[in-house]
Amino acid sequence: MARSIQLDDDLNDRIQHIAGAQHRTPDAIVRDAIAQYAEREEARERFGQEALDSWQHYEETGLHLTGKEVRAWLDTWGTDHEGTPPDCHK
């Protein structure tokens, strides 16, 4: 579906400049910007839903890790002694 948007002169000039510097069309710059925005917003929605799902799981089971446990595990990342994730507990 085609969309039409109105840009103020300043933003239009900025997009024209970027397009010229990258040897691309202004439409390609705008399409890429909108696609990146949509991807960010979809990721934000997924993150929010995962947080709600995690909270619901915690409320149902009581299983959790403390911040200290998670930090201790993360501190092993990238070392010769990289650990496995700790087990959740009540």
PDB file with one MODEL, atoms N, CA, C and O in Angstrom:
MODEL        1
ATOM      1  N   MET A   1       0.844  -1.169   0.000  1.00  0.00           N
ATOM      2  CA  MET A   1       0.000   0.000   0.000  1.00  0.00           C
ATOM      3  C   MET A   1       0.895   1.240   0.000  1.00  0.00           C
ATOM      4  O   MET A   1       1.810   1.352   0.816  1.00  0.00           O
ATOM      5  N   ALA A   2       0.635   2.132  -0.885  1.00  0.00           N
ATOM      6  CA  ALA A   2       1.409   3.367  -0.968  1.00  0.00           C
ATOM      7  C   ALA A   2       0.978   4.326   0.132  1.00  0.00           C
ATOM      8  O   ALA A   2      -0.197   4.397   0.491  1.00  0.00           O
ATOM      9  N   ARG A   3       1.942   5.056   0.656  1.00  0.00           N
ATOM     10  CA  ARG A   3       1.688   6.074   1.688  1.00  0.00           C
ATOM     11  C   ARG A   3       2.290   7.382   1.198  1.00  0.00           C
ATOM     12  O   ARG A   3       3.251   7.398   0.428  1.00  0.00           O
ATOM     13  N   SER A   4       1.718   8.446   1.652  1.00  0.00           N
ATOM     14  CA  SER A   4       2.247   9.762   1.334  1.00  0.00           C
ATOM     15  C   SER A   4       2.478  10.488   2.652  1.00  0.00           C
ATOM     16  O   SER A   4       1.602  10.507   3.516  1.00  0.00           O
ATOM     17  N   ILE A   5       3.652  11.081   2.805  1.00  0.00           N
ATOM     18  CA  ILE A   5       3.932  11.844   4.024  1.00  0.00           C
ATOM     19  C   ILE A   5       4.434  13.230   3.643  1.00  0.00           C
ATOM     20  O   ILE A   5       5.031  13.428   2.585  1.00  0.00           O
ATOM     21  N   GLN A   6       4.180  14.165   4.517  1.00  0.00           N
ATOM     22  CA  GLN A   6       4.633  15.530   4.320  1.00  0.00           C
ATOM     23  C   GLN A   6       5.871  15.759   5.190  1.00  0.00           C
ATOM     24  O   GLN A   6       5.856  15.460   6.384  1.00  0.00           O
ATOM     25  N   LEU A   7       6.927  16.280   4.601  1.00  0.00           N
ATOM     26  CA  LEU A   7       8.155  16.595   5.330  1.00  0.00           C
ATOM     27  C   LEU A   7       8.356  18.102   5.314  1.00  0.00           C
ATOM     28  O   LEU A   7       8.095  18.763   4.309  1.00  0.00           O
ATOM     29  N   ASP A   8       8.824  18.642   6.443  1.00  0.00           N
ATOM     30  CA  ASP A   8       9.144  20.068   6.417  1.00  0.00           C
ATOM     31  C   ASP A   8      10.408  20.272   5.589  1.00  0.00           C
ATOM     32  O   ASP A   8      11.144  19.323   5.318  1.00  0.00           O
ATOM     33  N   ASP A   9      10.649  21.497   5.197  1.00  0.00           N
ATOM     34  CA  ASP A   9      11.765  21.796   4.292  1.00  0.00           C
ATOM     35  C   ASP A   9      13.106  21.380   4.882  1.00  0.00           C
ATOM     36  O   ASP A   9      13.957  20.847   4.169  1.00  0.00           O
ATOM     37  N   ASP A  10      13.304  21.617   6.171  1.00  0.00           N
ATOM     38  CA  ASP A  10      14.579  21.268   6.799  1.00  0.00           C
ATOM     39  C   ASP A  10      14.838  19.768   6.731  1.00  0.00           C
ATOM     40  O   ASP A  10      15.926  19.343   6.342  1.00  0.00           O
ATOM     41  N   LEU A  11      13.842  18.959   7.108  1.00  0.00           N
ATOM     42  CA  LEU A  11      14.016  17.509   7.078  1.00  0.00           C
ATOM     43  C   LEU A  11      14.200  17.021   5.647  1.00  0.00           C
ATOM     44  O   LEU A  11      15.023  16.143   5.388  1.00  0.00           O
ATOM     45  N   ASN A  12      13.442  17.584   4.725  1.00  0.00           N
ATOM     46  CA  ASN A  12      13.587  17.203   3.321  1.00  0.00           C
ATOM     47  C   ASN A  12      15.001  17.507   2.821  1.00  0.00           C
ATOM     48  O   ASN A  12      15.602  16.693   2.121  1.00  0.00           O
ATOM     49  N   ASP A  13      15.533  18.683   3.183  1.00  0.00           N
ATOM     50  CA  ASP A  13      16.899  19.033   2.775  1.00  0.00           C
ATOM     51  C   ASP A  13      17.919  18.065   3.370  1.00  0.00           C
ATOM     52  O   ASP A  13      18.868  17.665   2.695  1.00  0.00           O
ATOM     53  N   ARG A  14      17.727  17.694   4.616  1.00  0.00           N
ATOM     54  CA  ARG A  14      18.651  16.757   5.267  1.00  0.00           C
ATOM     55  C   ARG A  14      18.640  15.400   4.564  1.00  0.00           C
ATOM     56  O   ARG A  14      19.689  14.797   4.342  1.00  0.00           O
ATOM     57  N   ILE A  15      17.439  14.929   4.216  1.00  0.00           N
ATOM     58  CA  ILE A  15      17.334  13.644   3.518  1.00  0.00           C
ATOM     59  C   ILE A  15      17.965  13.739   2.137  1.00  0.00           C
ATOM     60  O   ILE A  15      18.651  12.812   1.706  1.00  0.00           O
ATOM     61  N   GLN A  16      17.745  14.836   1.445  1.00  0.00           N
ATOM     62  CA  GLN A  16      18.357  15.049   0.126  1.00  0.00           C
ATOM     63  C   GLN A  16      19.888  15.001   0.242  1.00  0.00           C
ATOM     64  O   GLN A  16      20.560  14.388  -0.587  1.00  0.00           O
ATOM     65  N   HIS A  17      20.424  15.650   1.271  1.00  0.00           N
ATOM     66  CA  HIS A  17      21.872  15.675   1.480  1.00  0.00           C
ATOM     67  C   HIS A  17      22.409  14.259   1.726  1.00  0.00           C
ATOM     68  O   HIS A  17      23.400  13.851   1.120  1.00  0.00           O
ATOM     69  N   ILE A  18      21.753  13.526   2.610  1.00  0.00           N
ATOM     70  CA  ILE A  18      22.186  12.156   2.909  1.00  0.00           C
ATOM     71  C   ILE A  18      22.113  11.291   1.662  1.00  0.00           C
ATOM     72  O   ILE A  18      23.035  10.528   1.372  1.00  0.00           O
ATOM     73  N   ALA A  19      21.017  11.411   0.926  1.00  0.00           N
ATOM     74  CA  ALA A  19      20.849  10.619  -0.296  1.00  0.00           C
ATOM     75  C   ALA A  19      21.967  10.907  -1.285  1.00  0.00           C
ATOM     76  O   ALA A  19      22.520   9.986  -1.885  1.00  0.00           O
ATOM     77  N   GLY A  20      22.302  12.183  -1.457  1.00  0.00           N
ATOM     78  CA  GLY A  20      23.383  12.534  -2.380  1.00  0.00           C
ATOM     79  C   GLY A  20      24.725  11.990  -1.923  1.00  0.00           C
ATOM     80  O   GLY A  20      25.504  11.485  -2.731  1.00  0.00           O
ATOM     81  N   ALA A  21      24.994  12.093  -0.632  1.00  0.00           N
ATOM     82  CA  ALA A  21      26.269  11.613  -0.094  1.00  0.00           C
ATOM     83  C   ALA A  21      26.399  10.099  -0.230  1.00  0.00           C
ATOM     84  O   ALA A  21      27.506   9.581  -0.383  1.00  0.00           O
ATOM     85  N   GLN A  22      25.279   9.391  -0.175  1.00  0.00           N
ATOM     86  CA  GLN A  22      25.308   7.930  -0.255  1.00  0.00           C
ATOM     87  C   GLN A  22      24.992   7.409  -1.660  1.00  0.00           C
ATOM     88  O   GLN A  22      24.925   6.199  -1.879  1.00  0.00           O
ATOM     89  N   HIS A  23      24.802   8.317  -2.594  1.00  0.00           N
ATOM     90  CA  HIS A  23      24.454   7.948  -3.976  1.00  0.00           C
ATOM     91  C   HIS A  23      23.226   7.036  -4.007  1.00  0.00           C
ATOM     92  O   HIS A  23      23.206   6.006  -4.680  1.00  0.00           O
ATOM     93  N   ARG A  24      22.210   7.450  -3.258  1.00  0.00           N
ATOM     94  CA  ARG A  24      20.949   6.715  -3.186  1.00  0.00           C
ATOM     95  C   ARG A  24      19.820   7.711  -3.413  1.00  0.00           C
ATOM     96  O   ARG A  24      20.028   8.924  -3.403  1.00  0.00           O
ATOM     97  N   THR A  25      18.642   7.182  -3.615  1.00  0.00           N
ATOM     98  CA  THR A  25      17.493   8.064  -3.788  1.00  0.00           C
ATOM     99  C   THR A  25      16.955   8.469  -2.416  1.00  0.00           C
ATOM    100  O   THR A  25      17.100   7.727  -1.445  1.00  0.00           O
ATOM    101  N   PRO A  26      16.339   9.638  -2.339  1.00  0.00           N
ATOM    102  CA  PRO A  26      15.697  10.034  -1.080  1.00  0.00           C
ATOM    103  C   PRO A  26      14.653   9.016  -0.630  1.00  0.00           C
ATOM    104  O   PRO A  26      14.519   8.749   0.564  1.00  0.00           O
ATOM    105  N   ASP A  27      13.908   8.445  -1.590  1.00  0.00           N
ATOM    106  CA  ASP A  27      12.907   7.437  -1.225  1.00  0.00           C
ATOM    107  C   ASP A  27      13.550   6.230  -0.545  1.00  0.00           C
ATOM    108  O   ASP A  27      12.993   5.686   0.408  1.00  0.00           O
ATOM    109  N   ALA A  28      14.710   5.813  -1.025  1.00  0.00           N
ATOM    110  CA  ALA A  28      15.396   4.669  -0.415  1.00  0.00           C
ATOM    111  C   ALA A  28      15.818   4.998   1.013  1.00  0.00           C
ATOM    112  O   ALA A  28      15.721   4.150   1.900  1.00  0.00           O
ATOM    113  N   ILE A  29      16.285   6.222   1.237  1.00  0.00           N
ATOM    114  CA  ILE A  29      16.688   6.649   2.583  1.00  0.00           C
ATOM    115  C   ILE A  29      15.486   6.615   3.518  1.00  0.00           C
ATOM    116  O   ILE A  29      15.582   6.110   4.636  1.00  0.00           O
ATOM    117  N   VAL A  30      14.359   7.147   3.068  1.00  0.00           N
ATOM    118  CA  VAL A  30      13.152   7.199   3.893  1.00  0.00           C
ATOM    119  C   VAL A  30      12.632   5.786   4.163  1.00  0.00           C
ATOM    120  O   VAL A  30      12.261   5.474   5.294  1.00  0.00           O
ATOM    121  N   ARG A  31      12.601   4.921   3.128  1.00  0.00           N
ATOM    122  CA  ARG A  31      12.142   3.539   3.336  1.00  0.00           C
ATOM    123  C   ARG A  31      13.002   2.820   4.371  1.00  0.00           C
ATOM    124  O   ARG A  31      12.479   2.139   5.253  1.00  0.00           O
ATOM    125  N   ASP A  32      14.334   2.975   4.261  1.00  0.00           N
ATOM    126  CA  ASP A  32      15.229   2.339   5.226  1.00  0.00           C
ATOM    127  C   ASP A  32      14.991   2.864   6.638  1.00  0.00           C
ATOM    128  O   ASP A  32      14.987   2.095   7.598  1.00  0.00           O
ATOM    129  N   ALA A  33      14.794   4.169   6.761  1.00  0.00           N
ATOM    130  CA  ALA A  33      14.561   4.766   8.080  1.00  0.00           C
ATOM    131  C   ALA A  33      13.266   4.231   8.692  1.00  0.00           C
ATOM    132  O   ALA A  33      13.222   3.921   9.883  1.00  0.00           O
ATOM    133  N   ILE A  34      12.239   4.126   7.899  1.00  0.00           N
ATOM    134  CA  ILE A  34      10.955   3.626   8.403  1.00  0.00           C
ATOM    135  C   ILE A  34      11.076   2.149   8.772  1.00  0.00           C
ATOM    136  O   ILE A  34      10.534   1.723   9.792  1.00  0.00           O
ATOM    137  N   ALA A  35      11.776   1.369   7.960  1.00  0.00           N
ATOM    138  CA  ALA A  35      11.963  -0.056   8.266  1.00  0.00           C
ATOM    139  C   ALA A  35      12.733  -0.225   9.577  1.00  0.00           C
ATOM    140  O   ALA A  35      12.381  -1.070  10.400  1.00  0.00           O
ATOM    141  N   GLN A  36      13.781   0.576   9.771  1.00  0.00           N
ATOM    142  CA  GLN A  36      14.550   0.497  11.017  1.00  0.00           C
ATOM    143  C   GLN A  36      13.683   0.887  12.214  1.00  0.00           C
ATOM    144  O   GLN A  36      13.769   0.259  13.268  1.00  0.00           O
ATOM    145  N   TYR A  37      12.863   1.901  12.064  1.00  0.00           N
ATOM    146  CA  TYR A  37      11.956   2.317  13.137  1.00  0.00           C
ATOM    147  C   TYR A  37      10.980   1.186  13.476  1.00  0.00           C
ATOM    148  O   TYR A  37      10.770   0.875  14.649  1.00  0.00           O
ATOM    149  N   ALA A  38      10.388   0.577  12.452  1.00  0.00           N
ATOM    150  CA  ALA A  38       9.430  -0.509  12.680  1.00  0.00           C
ATOM    151  C   ALA A  38      10.107  -1.677  13.392  1.00  0.00           C
ATOM    152  O   ALA A  38       9.522  -2.259  14.305  1.00  0.00           O
ATOM    153  N   GLU A  39      11.325  -2.029  12.992  1.00  0.00           N
ATOM    154  CA  GLU A  39      12.058  -3.120  13.639  1.00  0.00           C
ATOM    155  C   GLU A  39      12.329  -2.804  15.103  1.00  0.00           C
ATOM    156  O   GLU A  39      12.164  -3.670  15.962  1.00  0.00           O
ATOM    157  N   ARG A  40      12.746  -1.567  15.401  1.00  0.00           N
ATOM    158  CA  ARG A  40      12.992  -1.167  16.800  1.00  0.00           C
ATOM    159  C   ARG A  40      11.732  -1.266  17.641  1.00  0.00           C
ATOM    160  O   ARG A  40      11.757  -1.778  18.760  1.00  0.00           O
ATOM    161  N   GLU A  41      10.623  -0.769  17.089  1.00  0.00           N
ATOM    162  CA  GLU A  41       9.371  -0.782  17.844  1.00  0.00           C
ATOM    163  C   GLU A  41       8.858  -2.205  18.048  1.00  0.00           C
ATOM    164  O   GLU A  41       8.323  -2.524  19.110  1.00  0.00           O
ATOM    165  N   GLU A  42       9.016  -3.058  17.040  1.00  0.00           N
ATOM    166  CA  GLU A  42       8.617  -4.462  17.199  1.00  0.00           C
ATOM    167  C   GLU A  42       9.475  -5.146  18.258  1.00  0.00           C
ATOM    168  O   GLU A  42       8.962  -5.933  19.054  1.00  0.00           O
ATOM    169  N   ALA A  43      10.774  -4.855  18.278  1.00  0.00           N
ATOM    170  CA  ALA A  43      11.659  -5.424  19.303  1.00  0.00           C
ATOM    171  C   ALA A  43      11.261  -4.924  20.682  1.00  0.00           C
ATOM    172  O   ALA A  43      11.289  -5.687  21.648  1.00  0.00           O
ATOM    173  N   ARG A  44      10.891  -3.653  20.788  1.00  0.00           N
ATOM    174  CA  ARG A  44      10.452  -3.090  22.068  1.00  0.00           C
ATOM    175  C   ARG A  44       9.186  -3.801  22.549  1.00  0.00           C
ATOM    176  O   ARG A  44       9.059  -4.116  23.732  1.00  0.00           O
ATOM    177  N   GLU A  45       8.255  -4.052  21.635  1.00  0.00           N
ATOM    178  CA  GLU A  45       7.033  -4.768  21.995  1.00  0.00           C
ATOM    179  C   GLU A  45       7.345  -6.190  22.452  1.00  0.00           C
ATOM    180  O   GLU A  45       6.782  -6.662  23.440  1.00  0.00           O
ATOM    181  N   ARG A  46       8.250  -6.882  21.729  1.00  0.00           N
ATOM    182  CA  ARG A  46       8.625  -8.245  22.130  1.00  0.00           C
ATOM    183  C   ARG A  46       9.265  -8.249  23.510  1.00  0.00           C
ATOM    184  O   ARG A  46       8.966  -9.114  24.333  1.00  0.00           O
ATOM    185  N   PHE A  47      10.143  -7.285  23.765  1.00  0.00           N
ATOM    186  CA  PHE A  47      10.802  -7.185  25.067  1.00  0.00           C
ATOM    187  C   PHE A  47       9.772  -6.991  26.174  1.00  0.00           C
ATOM    188  O   PHE A  47       9.837  -7.646  27.214  1.00  0.00           O
ATOM    189  N   GLY A  48       8.825  -6.091  25.942  1.00  0.00           N
ATOM    190  CA  GLY A  48       7.785  -5.850  26.936  1.00  0.00           C
ATOM    191  C   GLY A  48       6.951  -7.091  27.194  1.00  0.00           C
ATOM    192  O   GLY A  48       6.628  -7.394  28.343  1.00  0.00           O
ATOM    193  N   GLN A  49       6.597  -7.817  26.134  1.00  0.00           N
ATOM    194  CA  GLN A  49       5.811  -9.030  26.301  1.00  0.00           C
ATOM    195  C   GLN A  49       6.610 -10.102  27.032  1.00  0.00           C
ATOM    196  O   GLN A  49       6.066 -10.810  27.879  1.00  0.00           O
ATOM    197  N   GLU A  50       7.903 -10.228  26.708  1.00  0.00           N
ATOM    198  CA  GLU A  50       8.750 -11.200  27.408  1.00  0.00           C
ATOM    199  C   GLU A  50       8.842 -10.864  28.891  1.00  0.00           C
ATOM    200  O   GLU A  50       8.846 -11.764  29.730  1.00  0.00           O
ATOM    201  N   ALA A  51       8.915  -9.587  29.219  1.00  0.00           N
ATOM    202  CA  ALA A  51       8.972  -9.180  30.626  1.00  0.00           C
ATOM    203  C   ALA A  51       7.675  -9.552  31.339  1.00  0.00           C
ATOM    204  O   ALA A  51       7.707 -10.064  32.458  1.00  0.00           O
ATOM    205  N   LEU A  52       6.531  -9.294  30.694  1.00  0.00           N
ATOM    206  CA  LEU A  52       5.251  -9.668  31.296  1.00  0.00           C
ATOM    207  C   LEU A  52       5.127 -11.180  31.459  1.00  0.00           C
ATOM    208  O   LEU A  52       4.638 -11.660  32.482  1.00  0.00           O
ATOM    209  N   ASP A  53       5.572 -11.929  30.446  1.00  0.00           N
ATOM    210  CA  ASP A  53       5.534 -13.389  30.522  1.00  0.00           C
ATOM    211  C   ASP A  53       6.430 -13.892  31.649  1.00  0.00           C
ATOM    212  O   ASP A  53       6.051 -14.806  32.381  1.00  0.00           O
ATOM    213  N   SER A  54       7.619 -13.299  31.793  1.00  0.00           N
ATOM    214  CA  SER A  54       8.537 -13.697  32.860  1.00  0.00           C
ATOM    215  C   SER A  54       7.936 -13.409  34.224  1.00  0.00           C
ATOM    216  O   SER A  54       8.035 -14.235  35.132  1.00  0.00           O
ATOM    217  N   TRP A  55       7.319 -12.257  34.377  1.00  0.00           N
ATOM    218  CA  TRP A  55       6.693 -11.902  35.657  1.00  0.00           C
ATOM    219  C   TRP A  55       5.557 -12.877  35.984  1.00  0.00           C
ATOM    220  O   TRP A  55       5.419 -13.319  37.124  1.00  0.00           O
ATOM    221  N   GLN A  56       4.755 -13.203  34.980  1.00  0.00           N
ATOM    222  CA  GLN A  56       3.663 -14.149  35.198  1.00  0.00           C
ATOM    223  C   GLN A  56       4.223 -15.511  35.615  1.00  0.00           C
ATOM    224  O   GLN A  56       3.686 -16.149  36.520  1.00  0.00           O
ATOM    225  N   HIS A  57       5.291 -15.954  34.967  1.00  0.00           N
ATOM    226  CA  HIS A  57       5.915 -17.234  35.313  1.00  0.00           C
ATOM    227  C   HIS A  57       6.423 -17.194  36.753  1.00  0.00           C
ATOM    228  O   HIS A  57       6.239 -18.153  37.502  1.00  0.00           O
ATOM    229  N   TYR A  58       7.056 -16.097  37.140  1.00  0.00           N
ATOM    230  CA  TYR A  58       7.536 -15.958  38.512  1.00  0.00           C
ATOM    231  C   TYR A  58       6.369 -16.014  39.504  1.00  0.00           C
ATOM    232  O   TYR A  58       6.447 -16.697  40.525  1.00  0.00           O
ATOM    233  N   GLU A  59       5.293 -15.293  39.196  1.00  0.00           N
ATOM    234  CA  GLU A  59       4.145 -15.302  40.107  1.00  0.00           C
ATOM    235  C   GLU A  59       3.541 -16.697  40.246  1.00  0.00           C
ATOM    236  O   GLU A  59       3.058 -17.062  41.318  1.00  0.00           O
ATOM    237  N   GLU A  60       3.567 -17.476  39.164  1.00  0.00           N
ATOM    238  CA  GLU A  60       2.994 -18.818  39.193  1.00  0.00           C
ATOM    239  C   GLU A  60       3.904 -19.830  39.894  1.00  0.00           C
ATOM    240  O   GLU A  60       3.417 -20.735  40.571  1.00  0.00           O
ATOM    241  N   THR A  61       5.226 -19.678  39.735  1.00  0.00           N
ATOM    242  CA  THR A  61       6.147 -20.706  40.231  1.00  0.00           C
ATOM    243  C   THR A  61       7.018 -20.255  41.391  1.00  0.00           C
ATOM    244  O   THR A  61       7.453 -21.075  42.199  1.00  0.00           O
ATOM    245  N   GLY A  62       7.273 -18.963  41.479  1.00  0.00           N
ATOM    246  CA  GLY A  62       8.194 -18.456  42.489  1.00  0.00           C
ATOM    247  C   GLY A  62       9.656 -18.676  42.128  1.00  0.00           C
ATOM    248  O   GLY A  62      10.541 -18.282  42.887  1.00  0.00           O
ATOM    249  N   LEU A  63       9.928 -19.299  40.983  1.00  0.00           N
ATOM    250  CA  LEU A  63      11.311 -19.555  40.566  1.00  0.00           C
ATOM    251  C   LEU A  63      11.971 -18.258  40.127  1.00  0.00           C
ATOM    252  O   LEU A  63      11.373 -17.436  39.433  1.00  0.00           O
ATOM    253  N   HIS A  64      13.231 -18.095  40.554  1.00  0.00           N
ATOM    254  CA  HIS A  64      13.944 -16.859  40.229  1.00  0.00           C
ATOM    255  C   HIS A  64      15.447 -17.047  40.413  1.00  0.00           C
ATOM    256  O   HIS A  64      15.904 -18.078  40.907  1.00  0.00           O
ATOM    257  N   LEU A  65      16.195 -16.045  40.010  1.00  0.00           N
ATOM    258  CA  LEU A  65      17.622 -15.900  40.298  1.00  0.00           C
ATOM    259  C   LEU A  65      17.802 -14.533  40.932  1.00  0.00           C
ATOM    260  O   LEU A  65      17.064 -13.601  40.615  1.00  0.00           O
ATOM    261  N   THR A  66      18.761 -14.405  41.813  1.00  0.00           N
ATOM    262  CA  THR A  66      19.054 -13.090  42.371  1.00  0.00           C
ATOM    263  C   THR A  66      19.970 -12.343  41.408  1.00  0.00           C
ATOM    264  O   THR A  66      20.623 -12.946  40.557  1.00  0.00           O
ATOM    265  N   GLY A  67      20.008 -11.036  41.557  1.00  0.00           N
ATOM    266  CA  GLY A  67      20.927 -10.241  40.750  1.00  0.00           C
ATOM    267  C   GLY A  67      22.363 -10.671  40.971  1.00  0.00           C
ATOM    268  O   GLY A  67      23.151 -10.716  40.026  1.00  0.00           O
ATOM    269  N   LYS A  68      22.710 -10.987  42.206  1.00  0.00           N
ATOM    270  CA  LYS A  68      24.068 -11.430  42.529  1.00  0.00           C
ATOM    271  C   LYS A  68      24.414 -12.718  41.787  1.00  0.00           C
ATOM    272  O   LYS A  68      25.529 -12.866  41.288  1.00  0.00           O
ATOM    273  N   GLU A  69      23.462 -13.649  41.714  1.00  0.00           N
ATOM    274  CA  GLU A  69      23.701 -14.908  41.004  1.00  0.00           C
ATOM    275  C   GLU A  69      23.911 -14.670  39.510  1.00  0.00           C
ATOM    276  O   GLU A  69      24.797 -15.264  38.895  1.00  0.00           O
ATOM    277  N   VAL A  70      23.101 -13.813  38.945  1.00  0.00           N
ATOM    278  CA  VAL A  70      23.219 -13.518  37.512  1.00  0.00           C
ATOM    279  C   VAL A  70      24.537 -12.822  37.220  1.00  0.00           C
ATOM    280  O   VAL A  70      25.226 -13.175  36.263  1.00  0.00           O
ATOM    281  N   ARG A  71      24.899 -11.825  38.044  1.00  0.00           N
ATOM    282  CA  ARG A  71      26.164 -11.107  37.825  1.00  0.00           C
ATOM    283  C   ARG A  71      27.361 -12.043  37.938  1.00  0.00           C
ATOM    284  O   ARG A  71      28.301 -11.947  37.148  1.00  0.00           O
ATOM    285  N   ALA A  72      27.334 -12.951  38.917  1.00  0.00           N
ATOM    286  CA  ALA A  72      28.443 -13.907  39.076  1.00  0.00           C
ATOM    287  C   ALA A  72      28.575 -14.776  37.833  1.00  0.00           C
ATOM    288  O   ALA A  72      29.686 -15.055  37.384  1.00  0.00           O
ATOM    289  N   TRP A  73      27.453 -15.203  37.280  1.00  0.00           N
ATOM    290  CA  TRP A  73      27.484 -16.011  36.060  1.00  0.00           C
ATOM    291  C   TRP A  73      27.992 -15.173  34.881  1.00  0.00           C
ATOM    292  O   TRP A  73      28.846 -15.627  34.119  1.00  0.00           O
ATOM    293  N   LEU A  74      27.470 -13.957  34.732  1.00  0.00           N
ATOM    294  CA  LEU A  74      27.891 -13.104  33.615  1.00  0.00           C
ATOM    295  C   LEU A  74      29.367 -12.751  33.691  1.00  0.00           C
ATOM    296  O   LEU A  74      30.014 -12.577  32.658  1.00  0.00           O
ATOM    297  N   ASP A  75      29.904 -12.644  34.891  1.00  0.00           N
ATOM    298  CA  ASP A  75      31.328 -12.335  35.049  1.00  0.00           C
ATOM    299  C   ASP A  75      32.222 -13.423  34.475  1.00  0.00           C
ATOM    300  O   ASP A  75      33.399 -13.178  34.209  1.00  0.00           O
ATOM    301  N   THR A  76      31.678 -14.628  34.278  1.00  0.00           N
ATOM    302  CA  THR A  76      32.485 -15.716  33.713  1.00  0.00           C
ATOM    303  C   THR A  76      32.507 -15.685  32.189  1.00  0.00           C
ATOM    304  O   THR A  76      33.334 -16.350  31.566  1.00  0.00           O
ATOM    305  N   TRP A  77      31.610 -14.922  31.591  1.00  0.00           N
ATOM    306  CA  TRP A  77      31.535 -14.888  30.128  1.00  0.00           C
ATOM    307  C   TRP A  77      32.849 -14.376  29.549  1.00  0.00           C
ATOM    308  O   TRP A  77      33.437 -13.418  30.052  1.00  0.00           O
ATOM    309  N   GLY A  78      33.287 -15.021  28.501  1.00  0.00           N
ATOM    310  CA  GLY A  78      34.505 -14.599  27.813  1.00  0.00           C
ATOM    311  C   GLY A  78      35.782 -14.988  28.537  1.00  0.00           C
ATOM    312  O   GLY A  78      36.867 -14.557  28.148  1.00  0.00           O
ATOM    313  N   THR A  79      35.668 -15.794  29.582  1.00  0.00           N
ATOM    314  CA  THR A  79      36.861 -16.266  30.298  1.00  0.00           C
ATOM    315  C   THR A  79      37.059 -17.749  30.007  1.00  0.00           C
ATOM    316  O   THR A  79      36.207 -18.395  29.398  1.00  0.00           O
ATOM    317  N   ASP A  80      38.188 -18.273  30.449  1.00  0.00           N
ATOM    318  CA  ASP A  80      38.457 -19.706  30.295  1.00  0.00           C
ATOM    319  C   ASP A  80      37.547 -20.545  31.183  1.00  0.00           C
ATOM    320  O   ASP A  80      37.436 -21.756  30.990  1.00  0.00           O
ATOM    321  N   HIS A  81      36.900 -19.916  32.144  1.00  0.00           N
ATOM    322  CA  HIS A  81      36.048 -20.634  33.099  1.00  0.00           C
ATOM    323  C   HIS A  81      34.586 -20.229  32.954  1.00  0.00           C
ATOM    324  O   HIS A  81      33.860 -20.094  33.938  1.00  0.00           O
ATOM    325  N   GLU A  82      34.167 -20.036  31.681  1.00  0.00           N
ATOM    326  CA  GLU A  82      32.794 -19.609  31.447  1.00  0.00           C
ATOM    327  C   GLU A  82      31.823 -20.633  32.005  1.00  0.00           C
ATOM    328  O   GLU A  82      31.897 -21.818  31.678  1.00  0.00           O
ATOM    329  N   GLY A  83      30.914 -20.167  32.849  1.00  0.00           N
ATOM    330  CA  GLY A  83      29.995 -21.071  33.521  1.00  0.00           C
ATOM    331  C   GLY A  83      28.700 -21.251  32.779  1.00  0.00           C
ATOM    332  O   GLY A  83      28.399 -20.545  31.817  1.00  0.00           O
ATOM    333  N   THR A  84      27.943 -22.212  33.250  1.00  0.00           N
ATOM    334  CA  THR A  84      26.600 -22.440  32.728  1.00  0.00           C
ATOM    335  C   THR A  84      25.629 -21.608  33.560  1.00  0.00           C
ATOM    336  O   THR A  84      25.945 -21.229  34.688  1.00  0.00           O
ATOM    337  N   PRO A  85      24.459 -21.324  33.015  1.00  0.00           N
ATOM    338  CA  PRO A  85      23.502 -20.523  33.787  1.00  0.00           C
ATOM    339  C   PRO A  85      23.148 -21.222  35.093  1.00  0.00           C
ATOM    340  O   PRO A  85      22.989 -22.443  35.119  1.00  0.00           O
ATOM    341  N   PRO A  86      23.024 -20.470  36.165  1.00  0.00           N
ATOM    342  CA  PRO A  86      22.614 -21.089  37.438  1.00  0.00           C
ATOM    343  C   PRO A  86      21.161 -21.564  37.364  1.00  0.00           C
ATOM    344  O   PRO A  86      20.363 -21.066  36.570  1.00  0.00           O
ATOM    345  N   ASP A  87      20.850 -22.528  38.203  1.00  0.00           N
ATOM    346  CA  ASP A  87      19.478 -23.034  38.267  1.00  0.00           C
ATOM    347  C   ASP A  87      18.589 -22.061  39.024  1.00  0.00           C
ATOM    348  O   ASP A  87      19.001 -21.472  40.023  1.00  0.00           O
ATOM    349  N   CYS A  88      17.385 -21.903  38.546  1.00  0.00           N
ATOM    350  CA  CYS A  88      16.417 -21.072  39.257  1.00  0.00           C
ATOM    351  C   CYS A  88      15.987 -21.768  40.546  1.00  0.00           C
ATOM    352  O   CYS A  88      16.034 -22.994  40.641  1.00  0.00           O
ATOM    353  N   HIS A  89      15.574 -20.993  41.519  1.00  0.00           N
ATOM    354  CA  HIS A  89      15.153 -21.546  42.807  1.00  0.00           C
ATOM    355  C   HIS A  89      14.019 -20.691  43.370  1.00  0.00           C
ATOM    356  O   HIS A  89      13.699 -19.624  42.846  1.00  0.00           O
ATOM    357  N   LYS A  90      13.427 -21.189  44.443  1.00  0.00           N
ATOM    358  CA  LYS A  90      12.354 -20.424  45.101  1.00  0.00           C
ATOM    359  C   LYS A  90      12.937 -19.561  46.195  1.00  0.00           C
ATOM    360  O   LYS A  90      12.202 -18.840  46.869  1.00  0.00           O
TER     361      LYS A  90
ENDMDL
END
